[in-house]
């Protein structure tokens, strides 16, 4: 079941205020996970609530499996919705929580019992049907919320920051579980998240939003490797930003000269976005060239198997570098040492954009 939204617009508050969703258009492919990704306030949850029927758009059209459901009541859209807060009924058992949507639809008791047992097995909580939500861990409650959303056999599953309230270890475990779960069910899923790692790991399609507008869509690899705007380049990967201009067909940014954007001409102001992992450090061995500059390590921080370094090149630009502990150990450098900085890759844009 594909989901298509066309020109979706929703305004809250007084006239003249920026729209929470402003002409949002994209298509979520059938049987895949599509992530709505962006910073807080970008309109992700608003778009999801519009698709669910929990809000009514001011403009635009929503289609599920090719059928216009823009004006269709939420309960008739055939969507399942799971919230970050779980929204479980604490006075009901796990069994009754999952069965709730089926009971209000007056399904036969035998069918309800069979479906609940099926879903408890699917979320690997077969022994928990008689417990109450307060007796479960956060990860278990989230799986029960997903089971309840799936009980009515929805055409589409909508997940709004489902792992946001969980600790880091449980989030990683549930991401892996959700990927396997989605492969088994093949239900078309829309996932709202501000966590780019989560979106890139789980999704086969990403919709990146900024200020209520879609700024880029595509596969995770496409949006990461080929950012369409400075905002995308900056948001995905936490890039360093260098400013400069085009000289002799190259982008002269800070102490570096890199390939400029297509069509750029001499004198144009440009921004270069360089991700921390796209910078290589070496021990000084020769005079620097245009693309290799001397720098000093001002700070080193170990984060698990990765090391984050703050370096400052000779012309004064501060840069953040990320390398593996193994690479740093082989390099044999310490805080305060001088190193050579080489940019492996940079995304360069003419400075006509607003980040």
C-alpha positions, 0 to 999 in steps of 0.5 A: 500500500503506497502513501502519496501526499501532494501539496500538503499544507497545515497552519496553526495559530494566526494568519501570517505565521509560518505553516507547520507543513507547507506544500509537502509532497512525496510518495512512500513506497509499498512495503517499505519503511519511509523515514520523515527526517528533520530537526525539531519544528520541521513539520514531521509529526504534523505530516504524520498526523495529517496522514493518520487523519488526526489533523485536517489539512488546509490544502493538499491531498492524501492518497493511500493505495491510490484512493483519496482519503483526505476527508476520510475519518481517521478510523476509516483510513486503515492506518495503525498509529504508535506514539513515542509515549506508547499511549497504552491503557494502564488499567488493562492487561497487555492482552486487552490493550492489543485487543482494544481496536478489535473489540470496538470494531465488534470482532468475534471473541475467537478471532480477537483471541487468535489475533492477539496470540498471533501478535504476541508471538510476532513481538516475542512477548507470548508470556506477557499477555496477563501483565499490565503495562506498568510491569513491563520495560520501556522496550516491551511497552513499545513492542506492545504499542506496535502490536496494538497498532497492527491488530486491526491489520492496517494498510499503513503503520505510522510511527511517531518517534517510537524510540525517543523515550528509550535509552541508547542500548534499548533503542539500538535493540529495537531498531534491529527488531523493527527491521526484522519485524518489517521484513516479516510483515511487509507493512508500509511504514512511515517513521518520524525521527530526528535521529539521522542514524535511525533513519539511515539504518532503518529506511529504504526511503528518506523524506528530509524536511526543513521548516515545514517543507520537503528539501530532499527525498531519496534512498538513504545513500542518495541523500547522504552522498548527494545532498541537494542543499547546504542544509542537507549537507550540514544536517546529515553528518554534522559537517564542518563549514568552510567559506571561500570563493571560486578561483581559477575553477576551484573552490578556495575555502580557508586553507584548502582548494577543492573542486567547485560546484558545476557552473560556478565562475570566478569570484563566486562566494561558496560554502564547503561542507566537510564531514568529520569522517571525511578528513584524514590526518597524517604526521608532518613529513613534507611541506603542505600542498593546496589540499594538505595543510599543517594543523595542531590537535587542540583536543582529543576525545575518545567515544567508544571505538571512535576518537573525535579531534578538534584541530586548527589549521595554520590559517586559523580555521577550527575543524572537527575530525573523527577517526577510529581508535585503531587509526589514531593508535597507528598514527601515534598522535597526542593532544598538542601534536602537529599533523597534516590535514587532508580533505578526502571529500567536500560538498561545495555550494554557491552561497545563494542558499540559506542553511 
